[in-house]
Amino acid sequence: NTLQVIKIMLRSKLGDKADTILDIWIEGLKKIQDGEFSEDDAVDQFVRYIRLGCAQKGIELSEDDVDKVHFLVLSTLEKFINKRPKGY
């Protein structure tokens, strides 16, 4: 359900870039489950991961785009971090 909300929000705020960003977002969530992001700075690390992924795919994000992504990450990432298996 959370991913559906993210998808809708990304599309409304970032248009055509949304599908590529969502694919990168899902890959980042897999890394969270593997424990590759620390809880202390997970939001910043996750936003950097999305920015790098976009750059690698030729998607240019403006600072406004990054601000919108940051807001969505900030408001949703905790749900995924808290679902990680114990011990991370």
Beta strands, then each sheet from edge to edge (+ up, - down):
end
